[in-house]
Amino acid sequence: MTATSPSQAPTGRIKIAQGKTRCAVALGDVSHDPMRVTSQVSERYVEMCLLSERGRTFFRSRAQGISGTMPKIDQETVELAPIPLPPLAEQSRIVVEVELRLSVVEELETVVTSNLARAERLRQSILQKAFTGQQ
């Protein structure tokens, strides 16, 4: 991935190596030291960038062919993905804010699902009363 920065944040190549339970993030010239883990990059922040609409659009535009039911995205495409790279403290603030907003969305989805189920039960009750002559 190419790290992009709106200010004085570091720029360069980022490499992610996924393990069984964690991923390692390397920053800098990864051609010589591809597994150098950096404390300047939040794994969760990088994950959010890759899963964002901007990240998904980037990957969709570079996907090649279809492997099974999924488009193929090669390692080079992943390494070239642009990621804004603010200072670590700002990355952490962004992660907290995004997670807060996602939790609000999840709560709203739960309320909407519950209200839709309630509306359907009410509809069925009204129809049953209408067809049986009850008021």
N, C-alpha and C positions, 0 to 999 in steps of 0.2 A: 504494500500500500504506500502510496505517496502521502506523506503528511503535509497538509496545507495549513497555513496559519494567517489569520487576519492581523496579527500584531507581531510581537517578538517571540512567540512560541517557537520551539525548535522545529526545523523541517528536515526531511530526509526520508529514508525508507523505514517502513515498519514491517516486521514479520511476525506472524502469529503461528505458534505450534500448538495444536490441540492435544492434550493428554487425556487420560481416562477421566480425571476429575477436575482438572484445571487447564488453563491455557497459558503459555508463556508469550510475552510480548517483547520484541526486541526493537530498539530504536537506533538509528544511525546507519553506518555502512554495514549492512547485513551480509554482504558478499564475503567478508572475512570472518565475521563472528555472528553467524545466524541465530544463535540461541542466547545471546547476551540479553538477559531480562533487565528491563529498565524500571525504575521507580517513577519515571516521568509520565507514564501512560497508565490510565485506569483500564483494566480489562473490560469492565462493565461499560465504560464510556465507548470504547472501540466497538463492542458488541452492539450498542445502541446505534452508533453511526452506521454500521453495516446493515442493520435491520431497518433503518429509517427509510422514508420514501425516496430520499436522494440516493441512498445506498442501493436500494432495490432497483431504482431506475438505471443506475450505473451498470449493475450486473445484468439486467434485462437487455440493455443495449449492446452488451458484449457477449451474450450467451451464444453458444455455437451448437447447432444441431439439437438432437434430442437423444438422450440416453434413457431408454425406458419411457417413463412419462415425465422426466424432468430435463430441462435444457442443461447442457454441459457448460460449466464454468471452470476454466483451468487455473492452475496455481498462479500464472503470470497475471491473469485478470484480477485475482484476489490481491496480489502484491501491488497492483497499480491503482487500487481503489483509493480515491481521494478522501482523506479524513481531516477535518479541521482539528488542529492540535493546540488548544489553549493550555495555559499552565495547569498543573495537576489540581490545584485548589479549585479552579473554575470547572475542570472536568468533574470533580466531585460534586460541586453545586449543581451542575447540569444533570448528573445522574440522580441526585436527590429530587430535583424538581420534576424530572420525567417520571420517576417512580411514583411520586405523589400524584401527579396527574393521571397516570395509568391506574392507580388504585381508585381514584374518583370515578374513572370510566368504568372500572369493574363493578363498583358499587351501583352506578347508574344502570348498567346492564342487568344486574340482579333485580333491581326495582322494576325495570321495564318488563323483564321476563315474568316476574311475579304478577304485575298488573295485567299483562296480556292473558295469563292463565286465569286470573280473576274475571276479566272481561268475557272470556270464552265460557266460563262457568255461569256467569250471569246471563249471557245470551242463551245458553242451553236451558236455563231455568225459565226464562221468559218464553221461549218457544214451547217448552213443555206445558206451561200454564196456558198459553194461547190455544194449543191443540187439544187440551183436556177441558177447556172452558172455565178454568180457574181464573180468579182475578187477583 
